[in-house]
Amino acid sequence: MINNKDDYVIFGGKTYYRTTAPILTKQRWAEMEALVKQSTRNDTVLEFVLCIGSYEEIIQGKPFLLNESLQSFLVNHRVIMAKEIVEIRYPSPQNQIELELEAASYDFF
């Protein structure tokens, strides 16, 4: 993931940072698949950093392997293709606090 905090856009009160999608290899897919299967068995939450239209979006939730041939996952009722995934990680409490503070700064009500 590129750490470029100067190049971003704001849509609907959410900040999206510029990023690039990595190349999806068989090894990378196997690692992602194994991590999602392990997360499903252990009933844990994962955080997905996606590259959508050259900007990153972070989705957090319990993933499920949706279709192996299409290389896709289901997270929070949303289909995620493996080619969109920049990074998969376990959410840290510090990241959760930062996301809540960022969301509160864009609160318009």
C-alpha positions as CSV (number, residue, x, y, z in Angstrom):
1,M,0.0,0.0,0.0
2,I,1.4,3.4,-1.0
3,N,1.4,5.9,1.9
4,N,0.6,9.1,0.0
5,K,-1.5,11.3,2.4
6,D,-1.3,14.3,0.0
7,D,-3.3,12.9,-2.9
8,Y,-6.9,12.3,-1.8
9,V,-10.5,13.1,-2.6
10,I,-13.5,13.4,-0.3
11,F,-16.9,11.9,-1.3
12,G,-19.8,11.9,1.1
13,G,-17.7,12.8,4.0
14,K,-15.3,9.9,3.5
15,T,-11.6,10.4,2.5
16,Y,-10.2,8.2,-0.2
17,Y,-6.4,8.1,-0.7
18,R,-4.7,7.4,-4.1
19,T,-3.3,3.9,-4.5
20,T,-2.4,1.3,-7.1
21,A,-3.6,-2.3,-7.3
22,P,-1.0,-5.0,-7.1
23,I,-0.8,-7.8,-9.7
24,L,-2.8,-10.8,-8.7
25,T,-0.6,-13.9,-8.9
26,K,-1.5,-17.5,-8.1
27,Q,0.7,-17.3,-4.9
28,R,-1.0,-14.1,-3.8
29,W,-4.5,-15.6,-4.4
30,A,-3.5,-18.7,-2.4
31,E,-2.4,-16.6,0.5
32,M,-5.5,-14.5,0.5
33,E,-7.7,-17.6,0.2
34,A,-5.9,-19.2,3.2
35,L,-6.2,-16.1,5.3
36,V,-10.0,-15.8,4.6
37,K,-10.6,-19.5,5.3
38,Q,-8.7,-19.3,8.5
39,S,-10.7,-16.2,9.5
40,T,-13.9,-18.0,8.7
41,R,-12.9,-21.0,10.8
42,N,-11.9,-18.8,13.8
43,D,-14.8,-16.4,13.3
44,T,-12.6,-13.3,13.3
45,V,-12.9,-9.9,11.6
46,L,-10.5,-8.8,8.8
47,E,-9.9,-5.4,7.3
48,F,-9.6,-5.2,3.5
49,V,-7.9,-2.3,1.8
50,L,-9.3,-2.1,-1.8
51,C,-8.2,-0.2,-4.9
52,I,-11.4,1.2,-6.4
53,G,-10.9,3.7,-9.3
54,S,-7.3,4.3,-8.2
55,Y,-8.3,5.3,-4.7
56,E,-8.2,3.1,-1.6
57,E,-11.3,2.1,0.4
58,I,-11.2,0.2,3.7
59,I,-13.8,-2.4,4.4
60,Q,-14.0,-4.2,7.7
61,G,-16.0,-7.4,8.4
62,K,-16.2,-11.1,8.5
63,P,-15.2,-12.5,5.1
64,F,-16.6,-15.6,3.3
65,L,-15.2,-17.2,0.2
66,L,-17.9,-16.6,-2.4
67,N,-16.5,-18.0,-5.6
68,E,-13.1,-19.6,-6.1
69,S,-13.2,-19.6,-9.9
70,L,-14.1,-15.8,-10.0
71,Q,-11.7,-15.2,-7.0
72,S,-14.2,-13.3,-5.0
73,F,-15.2,-12.8,-1.3
74,L,-18.3,-11.7,0.5
75,V,-17.7,-9.0,3.2
76,N,-20.7,-7.2,4.8
77,H,-23.1,-8.1,2.0
78,R,-20.5,-6.8,-0.6
79,V,-18.8,-8.8,-3.2
80,I,-15.0,-8.1,-3.4
81,M,-12.9,-9.3,-6.3
82,A,-9.4,-10.4,-5.4
83,K,-7.9,-8.1,-8.1
84,E,-9.2,-5.1,-6.1
85,I,-7.5,-6.1,-2.9
86,V,-4.4,-4.2,-2.0
87,E,-4.0,-5.5,1.6
88,I,-5.7,-7.8,4.1
89,R,-5.0,-7.3,7.7
90,Y,-6.4,-7.8,11.2
91,P,-7.9,-4.6,12.5
92,S,-6.0,-2.9,15.3
93,P,-7.6,-0.9,18.1
94,Q,-5.5,2.1,17.1
95,N,-6.8,2.0,13.5
96,Q,-10.4,1.8,14.8
97,I,-9.9,4.9,17.0
98,E,-8.4,6.8,14.1
99,L,-11.2,5.8,11.7
100,E,-13.8,6.9,14.3
101,L,-12.1,10.3,14.8
102,E,-11.9,10.8,11.1
103,A,-15.6,10.0,10.7
104,A,-16.4,12.4,13.5
105,S,-14.5,15.2,11.9
106,Y,-16.7,14.9,8.8
107,D,-20.0,14.7,10.8
108,F,-22.3,17.3,9.3
109,F,-25.2,16.8,11.7
